[in-house]
Amino acid sequence: MAADPVPPPPASEALLLAERLRQAERQAASFRVASAIGHLIGTPLNIISGRAALLRSAGTPTQSEEHARKIEEQVERLASEVRRLIDYLTPPRLDPEPLSISRVIDDVLSICRPLAASRGASILRTGAEAPGSLPDGLSAVLVLTSVVSLAIRTLPPGGAPELRVESSLDSPGFARFRISGPGIARPPGRIDRLEPPPKGSEDGQPEVLEVLSTCLFIAERYNGTLRLDTDSSGGASLVYECLRVD
C-alpha cells in the first residue's frame, strides 16, 4: 500500500467542486435534523391527540370538552408546522451526473489530501482499479469526502486512513468502498435516526453521529447504503455501497 499519487486538479475546479459539495451537505444535514425532530415528537403528539379525543368523547362537562378541543388544536398546529419545516428543508435531488469510479476516487483524494497533509497523514488508496461508472457520481463524492475527512480528523495524528474499492459479488450492480484505519470512530448513537445516546452514557464525539447520519441519508436517497463493519480483531471500517453501471 502506498499513498495515492493522484495530482491535484486545477485550484478553480477543486474549489467549485468543494463548494457544490458544501451546499449539498448543508441541505442534507438540515433535513436530517428536521426529520429527526419530527420522528422524536411524532409518537408523543399522537398519544396526546388520542387522549384529548377520548376526553372529548367521554361525555365530560363542557369545560373539559373545551380543554380537549384546545389540546387537539395545538397538537395539529405543531404537527403541521413540523411537516412544513421538513418539506421546506427537504433538499432537491441532485441532477444525475455519471462519473467513472476512478474519477470519483480522484476527486475525493484531491479534496481530502490537504486536510490529511495538515495532520501529517496520507490517504492510502488500495484495491484493483474498478471499472464502470456511478450514475449519481456527485452524491458518491459527497458521501466519500465526508467519511474520509471524518476518518482523518478522528484518527490519531499521523494516521493513514485507507480508501479501498472492493468487488461486490454479493451485490451485483453496486460499487463498494471501504474506509478503514486504526481508531475509526464509532457513532455514539443510532445513525438511522440521528439518535443521541441515553443520558448518563458516554457522549462520544457528536460530529461522528452528525456526519454519518447525514451520509446515510444521502446514500439511501440515491439507492445506496452506509454501514459500520467490525472485523475479528475489533477494528472498524465504514462501508459505502452505491449503484454502478458498466
Summary of the structure (lengths in Angstrom):
residues: 246
radius of gyration: 22.4
end to end distance: 26.7
largest distance: 78.6
contacts: 754
relative contact order: 0.14
helix: 52%
strand: 15%
